[in-house]
Amino acid sequence: MKTFPSLSETQETELTENLLQWSLGNGLTMYPVNYKTHSATHAPITIFPTPFAKKAFNNAMDVQKGFNELYASVVSKSKEWLLDILKELAVFDDDFTGKLFEMYNKSIESNGGKVKQPLSLGIFRSDYMLNDVDDDPQIKQIEFNTVSISFGGLSTKVGELHNYLNSKGAYDADYSYKYYDDDEIPISDSINELAKGLADGNYHYNGKQESTKTVVLFVVQPGERNCFDQRHIEYSLLKNHGIKSYRVTLEEVAEKTTINQDKLYIKSTMDEVAVVYYRSGYAPTDYEMAPEATWNARLYLENSLAIKCPSLLTQLSGAKKVQQILTQKGMVEKFLPDISKDELDKLLSTFVAIYPLDDSEDGKTAKKLAFETPEKFVLKPQREGGGNNIYKESIPEFLKSLDESKWGAYILMELINPPHHKNKIIREGEVFHENIISELGVFGTIVFNEESGDVLTNENAGWLLRSKFSSSNEGGVAAGFGCVDNIYLY
């Protein structure tokens, strides 16, 4: 493994200027807090790419299609099993999981017991950390994300940035040579691959016909600071596939769209919507500003013929309780009966121990572990978006603060021990030289039929590396915890 480049103060100052101007010139950007539309800043990023074991990276890429199919199978082939789990979770988390489940049931009831549009588009991301044991780093899955997958756009850009700096010789302290070989710092093509996933949805909406007459509707948060990440995918979709996009918030859905003969249209242009792409709606806060309007908007969109990315049931399949159950070999074999032994072993090797906190035997074990060895675990609720987890020694006190009947809303997950690297992070122009830990996210896209279980497309779609100070438990980039990074494969 190569060490990080060692530069003089003058060289680092020059590199930083190059980095910031390249970022602003190429869209490696976010809006700052309290922004004006014309004033963006660079995204929080690392100055150097971070080491990541090549064998582990390849393993993460190898299993993504299997994970795509696994979750599609949970949604389509074992619906009653999934609905029973969600019914239980809805009781524990009635203001969010419960509301999503309620919207799903209302949609089914109003459409004669079936979903209005059986085709579903999954843009997924499976997140891993390296578990560094006995100098044999292996990927271990942290979570599987089924809704509002972010940073596919900025991942490509940070890879291009590090390649630019490397090719320019900015990492070489003595001459102007490349410090890394090109294949050691690959660039994720996630911008184009995620756009292609949306184009696949458009293709199947139009009866397996290419069409530029239908459009994609991005459902976004009000005042979205991470809009450039999303815009890169929008631009690729138009440039490479000729498909236009529109952006609305959940609050604006009723005002800016209309449904005619079950088809969804943009009201101002009467463009027909083929795909509704959610970059919002993954957390309770997305519905708090106008609860009645936003929840009604979610049901309204679900009841249209547009393909949803994701559908309500696909989003709900990302619950931590489902992830916990899917760590069992027998359950994976049930949902993927045709999986080869090699593929099954690879997929199972990514799991750490995850326990329920219910009255089952595993649940009783978990309750004991949570109080006796909390330093080995993280407690997770059925929520996405970061900021909700309880770590290590904080677990017993947190559980004591809840009525035990509410513990079932959480899962207890074995902590992963990732390697630490002393990289440099730049945020709002300020450089921090700290120990960091990194999380690899692998993107995947899949179009499948929720009624029949047929898989129409299933693709890998690039990757993302996010890093954060090792002292920070949370890792959200937009939330201010972490940064966008790129891999140096060794």
Disulfide bonds with the S-S distance in Angstrom:
none
